[in-house]
């Protein structure tokens, strides 16, 4: 079959013209916390850089930037987990499959806390550079299934990367939702060669990678953006429920000068009319809503 663009798979639909969805207990907003844990292979160029190479000449091994990430897995992750535990929130763990093997203590803590595991590639590298996408997806799914006892139903490409055919490969592997298409404030169903899939409202705005690693904002900007975003979504959610994703990485939001802003953000949104859900919970709710609307 000829490759299809996202727009060809998912017809345009404005939020003002769609059927009204209903959350349990008349809630207005679902907060979807996503914690990204990754394996930065020391033999490859690092996924991000906090410290450019001297004279701007890329070198391998890039130990300085590898160590930046490693701090997050050793220290930062535990700060983030503690912040989520304090508000009783179970996160979605966006995880490179190999993290289950290289950082089993981190993956094990998430598993034991009841977090959802969402596939995030096998190692942190662009999907476009993967020679055999179906094999990589299968290896990721199998590794997560072996570690947790359950195959993931969600997927986020490393760096939100995918080719036009990636969603077809994912659907054939049993994946039912993706976070790569951050196109809406609600889940949206689209078509693949193996049946329907859901584009979940992931975020590139309330995400510490673009905010802190790329745009290099002050640490407190995260809190202000969460507050401003939440206030508007909570207001709009009285008429049509909204989803607000918060995406963080241990080597960024888990450092000492940023963790307080994540903690304050979680406390700010933890109020009546708000649900903390995983991606899988969102998927189950949305599928049920579509059945109610006769769109199953």
Secondary structure, 3 states (H helix, E strand, C coil): CCCCCHHHHCCCCCCCCCCCCCCHHHCCEEEEEEEEECCCCCCCCCCCCCCCCHHHCCCCCCHHHHHHHHHHHHHHHHHHHHHHHHCCCCCEEEECCCHHHHCHHHHHHHHHCCCEEEECCCCCCCHHHCCCHHHHHHHHHHHHHHHHCCCCCEECCHHHCCCCCHHHHHHHCCCCEECCCCCCCCCEEEEECCEEEEECCCCCCCEHHHHHHHCCCCCCHHHHHHHHHHHHHHHHCCCCCEEEEEEEECCCCCCCCCHHHHHHHHHHHCCCCEEECCHHHHHHHHHHHHHHCCCC
